[in-house]
Amino acid sequence: MIDAIFFKLPGKYMQSVTFNLVFFIFSVLIFMSHYAFAQSQEEMDILRMYYKEKDLVVSSATRYPKPISQVAENMTVVTAEYIEAMNAHTVAEVLNRIPGCFIASNQDFGAPSILHIQGSDDRHVLVLVDGIEWNFMGGGNPVTNSIPVGIIERIEVIKGPASSSWGSSLGGVVNIITKEPGTNNKPSGSVQASFGKKDSRDYRGEAAGMAGPAGYYLFAGAQDTDGLKSSRSFDTYNLYSKIHVPISDNVNARLTMGYSQPDTDYGDYASWDFTSKGMARTFFTTGSVNAVLNSEFNFELSLHHFRQKWAREDDSLGLTGDYGPKGELIQEQIFDEETTGASSKLIWRHGIHMALLGADISEGDLDQEIWAGPVIQSWGAPARSVTRPELKKRAIFVNDTMVIDSWSITPGVRYDHNNVTGSFLSPSLGVTRKIHTDTIIRASVARGFTSPPLSCTSGGGFFLDPNPSLDYEEVWSYQAGAESTALRYVWLKGTIFRHDVDNTLTLKRFVGPPPAYNDMYVNGREVRRQGFELEAETAPMYNLSLLAGYCYVNLDPSNESGSSNIYSYSVGVRYDDRNSLRAELFGRYVWWDTDSTSDSSYDDFIWDLNLCKNLWSRQANALDIFATVHNLFDGAQYVNGWDRNPGTWAEAGIRVRF
């Protein structure tokens, strides 16, 4: 494997340059650790050099809070402070910085993106907001640009299957945890606005406090751009609220509600003679009750309702006449989904045990409608196609974290059943061990699955036949790693992984006159995804810190794009005086290994420079100005020539805290 990674890289000089750069950064990190050790022999809690107190406890692995040192899964936590520092506008921008996450996107302002974790398909990654599944029932994929980043308290990313806790999540979980209501009668919050190239604007306002006994958090935001590349545009409006009401000393109730409406002009695709635009509408609400039954038992019951509508329209550009005159409808797709569900959890804490017994139930309806223009109709398609499948899911799950001296052992199992593909059992076992105070080793084995999208089982278009006999895609996953600060003032993390996937969905193409052109998804080949991740970060020294990351994934056999070896580098330099000035230079490079027919280009790092200056502060009040230069050196990173990334562009803004 080492040969494949370091000595058989593609033959462009840039590959050796990027490796040497990352190698240099890791060497500097080790040097700084020894230098810092010589400066101070003061004993301290190592983890608190890299995490804030509230971020030392996570909930995604077992669906109840526990110390991150007891989590056996390969997890990354991204905080609200980090999201603010990078001036992110979308969830995809945040995830793009995480080693192991590969984001396929044209990188325009507010652009939709495709999320892969360790080489998985996007339908394999489960995205959650307030515990609600954000993935489409129709396509299985999540559309994350409908999630406002301003409401995020932190994102917990599990890389690898988490089916023993969450069900359908063969590739991983992105759990988005929103901000909490305030605890003071005096409101606190912020208002900010930023402005950039091509009238790219982002407005946000939030407030938190208490009204009588009830705590609240409120958010409103809007984004708009004329598009950083020609013929693209994007705009969205977001509203969100969270209310916390204490019913008694031991019982609390919570209500959340949110709405988003992104509209996207994807742009003109001249080589294919069409232009495309889309819209999405998302509404969600949750209600939950948490009760402390006694010193050992907690019970939580939550209800949710989620509706999202997505539509895309493709029209002719009239360049070749293949699709008719300019403006002629080629095809319009509409997916209207509605899901109602409930979850319950009973948590038991006693001695060495922290155990959970839970159940999930949901019922969803998909109204899928496709309209064809005259040209598509001439190929044998009807003018309109409608499918209305249902998805009913039931699950029960149990896990236990047993802490014995320096060991933490977490067995878990979940049983899922739905009306489309039947039943699936997902066991898992994770082990961590704390070595002294500075090193944690982890290992896990898990069986996971992903349910086939309803468009594959019920029919997803004029030329896609339904296959109701599709089975789950399933995986056996093995991971091991270590996290250490044994090199003082340097945090290091490494993970090796292997995912053996079976029953993968494969598109079977038919040959013949219409309607025999129709394709169908079938359960097909076995796929092995394996590789490793490396991450490093220094503690601040003279307010300066460095970070670096690397991830390599081998796919056997290669995926539909011809990729068999993908990898990414990330390098950053951060300055933060904790008082008035914050700056960061961050670069990321991805080798997509696509076939030559895609007209791709990914020879360059994409560098972003973020600056923030505090102009005035008094107690909780502050006035900041900030600026970001995106793609600082005008690099090229795109997997398709007809969907290129923007060049260098800049934005600046102002933020008022109260």
N, C-alpha and C positions, 0 to 999 in steps of 0.2 A: 504493500500500500504506500509506503514512503516513497518508493520509486515513482509511483503513479502521480503522487502529489507534487513532488519537488523537482523531479528530473524529466518528466514527460509532459510538462505544461505546453500549451499551444505555442507555436513558434514565433510569437511576436515579442519583441524586446520588452514590451511593457510588462509582461508577466514576471520576468526576472527582476525588473525594477520594483514592482509592487511587493514581491516577496522580500527583497533586500530591505525595503523601507520598513515593513512590519518587523523583520528580524532586528533591525536597528532599534526600533521602538521598544521591543521586549528587552533588548540588552540595556537600554537606558533605564528601563523600569527596575531591573535587577541592580544596576549601579546605584540608582537613587535609594533603593532599600538599604544598602550598606551604608551610604552616606548619612541617611536619616538616622540609622541605628547608632552611628558614632556621635550624632548630635544629642541624643536623648536616650536614657535608660529607664525612663518613667514607665511603670506598669499601667496598662489601660485595657479596657474591654475592646478587643480588636474589632469585633463586628460593628460597634458603634462609630468607628471611624468611617464606615462606608454606608451605614443605614441609620436613619432616624429611628427613634424608639418605636413609633407607631408602625414602621415598616418591618420590624423584626417579627411581626406576627402576620401570617397569611392564612387564607381560608380556602383557596381553590383546590388544593390537593385532595382533601377529605371532606370538604363542604362544612367545616367548622374551624374556628381560629386555633392555630397552634404555631409554636415558634418555627421560624424558617429553618433553623438548624435541625429540626426533626422531619423535614420534607425530603423524601427519597427521590422524588421526581426531579427532572431537569427543569428548573423554574427560573424565570427572570422577572423581576419586579421593576416597573417604571412608575415613578411618582409624579404627582402634579407639579412639583417644583422643577423636575427635569423637563416635563412637557412645556412648561412656561419658558424655561431657559432656552429651549431650541426654537421657540416661537412657532410651534406646530399648528397647522390648520386642519389636519385630518388625522385620524387614527393610523392610517397607512404610513404617514410620515414618521410617526413614533415607532411603529413596529419595524420599519426599515432599518433602524439603528441596532436591532437586536441580532447578534450572531445566531444563525440557525433559521431566522425568518428571511424569506426571499420574496420580495414584493415586485410583481410585474406591473408596471405603470408607466404612462407617458410623463409623469411627474409634473403635469400642469397643475395650476392652482385648483384645488378641490377635485382632482381627477379620480375617477373610480380606479380600483386596483384589485389585483388578484393576489391572494395570500397563499404562500406555500410555507410549510414548516418542515425542515430537514428533507426536502424533496417530495413532500406529499402533494396531492392535488388539492385545489382550493375547497372542494366539497368535503374533504377530510378534516378540515379545521373548523371547530365549533367556536363561534363568537357569542358571548353572553353579555348582556347589559342588565343590571339589577336582577340577575338570575334568569332573564328571558333569552331564549334562543333567537339569535338574530339571523340565522341562515334561512334562505328561501326554501320552502318545501318543494317548489317546482324544480329548481336547478341545483339545490344543495349548497350553493355558495353564499357567503355573506357579502353584503354591500355596505361597507363601513363609512362611506362619506355622508351617510345620514345620521351619524353619531357625532354630536358636538363635543370637541375635545375639552371645551371649557368646563364641562360638568364632571370631568374625570378626577377622582381622588388618586387612584392608582390603577395600573393594569398588571395583572398577574398572568404570565404566559407559561403554560406547561407545554414543553416540546416533547412530543411523543403521546401515545394514546392515554386518555383519561376516562375510558369507558366504565371502569368500575365505580366511578363517582357520577359521571355526567352522561353516560350513554353514548350516542352516536358521535364519536370523536376520534377516529382512527389516527389522524395526524397530529392533533394537539388541541389545546383550549386557549382562547384569549378571553379572560374574564375581566370585564370592565366594571370597576367598582366606583360608584358615583360619590360626590361630596356629601358630607353630613350636614344636617340642620345645625343652626347656631345654638349656643347655650347661654347667651346674654340678652337682656332686654334691649340693649342698645344694638342696632343693626350694624353689621360689618359686611364688607364686600369690596368690589372693584368695578371700575368702568374702564374699558380700553378701546382704542381704535388704531388700526394700522392701514397704511396706504402704500401701494406699490405699482410696478409697471403694468400697463394696459388696464388701468383703473381697478387693480386688484385690491379689494377692501375687505376688512374683517372687523366687525363691531361686536362687542360683548359687554354684558352687564350682569352682575350677580350680587345677591344679598342674602345674608343669613342672620338669624336672630331668634327671639322668642316673642310670641304674642300670648300673654297669659302663661298657661302651663305648656303650651304647644311650641315646639321648635320648628323652624322652617328654613328651607333653602330654595331660592328662586333664581332662574337663569333665563336670559333672552339673548339671542345672537343672530347675526346675519352676515353672509359672505356673498361677494359678487366680484366677477371679473369678466373682461372682454376676451380673455384667453391669451395666454402667453405665446402661443403659436397661432398662426392664421386659421380662421374659421372655427376655432373652439370658443366656448364660453361656459360659465358656471355661475349659478346663484342658489342660495338656500336660506331658509329662515328656520330657527330653532326655538322652542320653548320647553322648559323643564321645571318641575317643582317636586319637592320632597317635604312631607309633613310628618313630624314625630309627636305622638301624643301619649303621655304616661297615663294608663288607666288606673293603676295602683302601684304600690311600691315594687311589686314583682312582675307586673304585666305592662307591656308597652305595645303600642300599635303604630304602624307606619304606612303611609300612602305615598306613592310616586306617580307622576304622570308626565308624559313627554310627547312632543310633536315635532316632526321635521318634514321639509318639502324641498329637497334638492332637485334642480333642473340642470341638465347637462347637454351642451351641444358638443358631440364627440368630434365633429369636424368633417371635412371633405376628404374622401378617399378616391383621389382622381384615378389611380391605377385600376380601381375596381368600378369606377363610374357611379359612385353613390355618395350621398351625405347622410349623416345619422344624428339623431337627437333623442334624448330620453328624459324621463321624469320619474321621481319616486315620492311617495307619501307614506309616512310612518307615524303611527299613533300607538302608544303603549301605556298601560297603567298597571300598578301592582298594589296589593294590600297585604299586610302581614301582621301577625300577632306573635310576640315572643314572651314566654312565661317562664320564670324561674320557679320550678316546682318545689325544690328544696336544695340543700347544699350539693347534691349529686346530680340532679336531673334538670335539664332545660328542654322546653318544647317550643317548636316554632311551626306555625302554619302560614303559608303564603298562597295568594291567588294572583293570577295575572291574566291580562287580555292584551293581545298584540295583533295589530293589523298593519300590513304593508302592501302597497300597490306599486308596481314597477311597470313602466311601459317604454318601448323603444320603437322609433319609426325610422325606416330607411327610405329615402327618396332618390330618384334618378338625378344625376348631374347633367345628363343630356350630352355628354362628351362623345360617346361612341354610338348612341342610339340603341344599345343592347337592352336597356331598361326603359325605353321610351323617351319622350321629351323631358326637358328639365322640369323638376318638381313632380313628376309622375310617381305615385306611390308604388314602392316595390313590395314592402312588407311591414306590418305593424304587429308587435307582440305586446300583450297585456297580461300581467300576472297579478291577480288580486287575491291576497291570502288573509285569513283570519283564524287566530288560534286562541283558545281559552284553556287554562290549565291550573293545576294546584300542586303544591309540594308540602310535605310534612317531614319534620326531623325531630327525633328524640335523642338528645345528647346525654351521655352518662359519664361522669368523672368520678373515679374511685381508685385510690392507690396508684398503681402503675398504669391504669387504663384511662384512655379517653376514647369512648366508643360512640358510634352513631348508627341509628336505625332510621332509614328514610324511605319515602315513597314519592314518585312523580306520576302525574296523570295529565294528559292533554288531549284535546280534540281540535283538529284543524281542517279547514275547507279551502280548497284551491279552485279559483275560477280563472281558467286559462283560455285566452281568446287570441286568435291570430287571424289577421286580415291580409289578403293577397291582392296585389295590384294586377293589372291586365297581363303583364308579361309572365308572372308566376302562374296565373290562371291558364295561360296558353301552354304551360308545361304539364297540365293535367291536375293542378291543385284546385280545390274549391275556393270560392271567394272568402269563406269564413270557416274557421275550425274552432270548435269549443269543446273543452274537457273540464269536468268538475269532479275530480277525485277527492276523497276524504283520507285523513291520516289520524288514526286513533292510537295513542301510545299509553302503555302502562309499565311501571318499573318499580322494583323494590331493591334497596341496596343497604349494605352494612359494612362498616369498617371499624378498626380498632387500632389506636396508636398506643403501644406498650413501651414505656420508658424504663429501662433496666440499666442502672448505672450510666455508662457512656453510650449505651445502645438505645436505638429507637427502632422498633419493629412495627410495620403497618401492613397487616393483611386486609384485603377488601374483596368484595364480590358484589356484582349487580346482575339482576335478571331483568331483561327487557322483552317486551312483546308489543308488536303492532299489527294492524290488520292487513298490511301489505306483504311483509316478509316473515312474519311469525316471530319466533323466540330466539334469544341469544343470551349466553351466559358469559360474563366478563370478570374473571378473577384477576387479582393483582397481589404482588408482595413486594414491599419496599423495606430497605434496611439502611440506617445511617449509624455512623459511629463517630463520636467526637474524640479526637486524639489530642490530648492536652487541652490547651485553650485556643489553639490557633489553626487547627485543621479538622475538617469534616470530610469523611468519605461516604459515598452513597452508591447504592446498587438497587436496581428494580427490574422486575419481570412482570409483564402484563399482557393480557389478551384484550384486544379491542376490536371495534367494528365501526362501520359507517353504513347507514341505510341508503339504498339507491334513491335518487331523486324521483319525485312523482312524475316528472316529465319523461323519465325513462320507462317507468312502469305503466303509465297511462297514455303516453303519446305526447311528444313535445313540439309538433309542428306538422307542416304539410308532408314533409319527406322524412319523418322519423316515426317509425311504427312503434306501438307500445309493446312492452315485454313484461306481462304481469308475473312471469315466473322467475324474475330476477331475485337473487339471493343477496344477503349481506356481503359487503367486502369485509374481510377480517384480517387481523394482524397478530402475530406474536412479537413482542418488543422486548429487547434486552438493552439496558443502559447501566453504565458505571462511571463514576467520576469522583473528583475531589475538589474541595474549596479550601484555600489556605492563605494565611498571612504569616507563615513561618519565616519568609523573607520580610523582615519587619518593614511596615509602612507600604507594603505592596500586597494587594489582593490578587490572587490567582485562582482561576477556575478552569478545570478541564473535564470533558465528558466524551466518552466513546459510546456509540449507539449502533444497534442493528435492528431493523424492522423487516420481518418476513411477512409480506402481504400476499393473501390468496383471494381468489374470486374477484380480481380487479375488473372493473367495467371496461369493456373494449367495444368500440364502434365497429359493427359488422356492416360492410357496405355491399349492396346488391347491384348487379349490372343487368341492364335490359331497358326496354322502353317504359315510359310512365304507365302505371304508378310503380313499376318494379325498381325505380330509382331509390325507393324508400330504404332508409337505413334502420338499424336496430341495435340497441346496446345489449350485450350478452356478458355473462360472467366468464372471464377468460384466464389469462396467464397469471403465473406467480411472479412477483416482483420483490427484489431485495434492495432495500435502501440502507446503506451503512456509511459510517464516517466518524468524524470527531469535531469537537469545538474547543477552542482555547480563548480565554478572556483574561485581561489583566488591567489593573488600575492602581495608580499610586494614591496614597493619602496626600493631602495638600502640603506642599513645602514651599514657604514663601508665597503662599496663595496660589501656587501653580501645581497642577496635576496632569498626568498623562493617562491615556487609556488606549487599548488595542484589542482587537478581536479577530478571530479567524474561524471559518467553518468550511468543512469539506464534506461533500456527499457523493457517493458512488451509487448509480442506478443500474441495476442488472435485471432484465434488459433495459435499454434506454427507453425514455418516454416518447410520446407521440411527436415531440419537437426534435427528436434525435439526440437529446441530451443524455449523456451517461456520466459525466463528471461535472458537477457544479460546485462553485466555492465562492466565498466572499471574504474580503478584508475590511476592517474598519480601524481608523486611527483618529485620535483626538487629542487636542491640547486645550486645557481649560484653566482660566484664571478667575478667581473669585475672592475678593477681599472681605466678603461677608458684611460689607458696609455700604459701599457706593458704586462699585464697578464690577461687572461680570462680563467675561468674554469667552468665546469658545470657537475653535476651528476644528471642524469635524469632516472627515473624508470617508467615503465608502466606495468599494469597487466590487462588482459581481461578474463572475465568469459564468454565462448562461449555457455555453456549449451547444447552441442551436445549430441546426443544419444550415447549409449555405444558401438555401432558397429563400430564407426569411429576410434577406437584406438587412441584417442586424449589425450593430456597432456597439462594442462595449470595451474599448481600449483604454478608457480613462477613468480615473477617480472622479467622483463628484464631490466637490468641497463646498461646505457652507460655513459662513462666518457670522456668528451671532454676538451682538453687543447690547448691553443694558447698563444705563447710568442712572443712579438715583440723584435727582435734583434737590429734593427736599423731603424731610421726614420728621414727624413729631408723634411720639407714642404710636398709635395704630394707623396714623395717616401718613401717606407717602405719595410722591409724584416721581414717576420714572419715565424715561424715554428709552426706546429700544430700536434696533435696526438689524436687518439680516441681509446679507448678500448671498443669494443662492447660486450654486454652480459657479463658484468664484473664478475658475479658470476655463470656463466655457467648454466643459467636457461633454463627450457623447456617451450616453448609456441608454440604448433602446434595443429591443429584440425584434422589432419590425420597422422597416424603413418608412412605412406609411403612418407611423405613430411615434414620431421622434420627440425626444425631450427638449424642453426650452433651453436656450443658452443662458448666459449670465443675466440675472435680474435682481433688483434690490427693492426693499420695502422698509418703511420706518413707521413708528407708532408711539403712542403715549398711553400711559396707564396710571390711573388714580386709584389709590386704596383708601378705604375709610373704615 
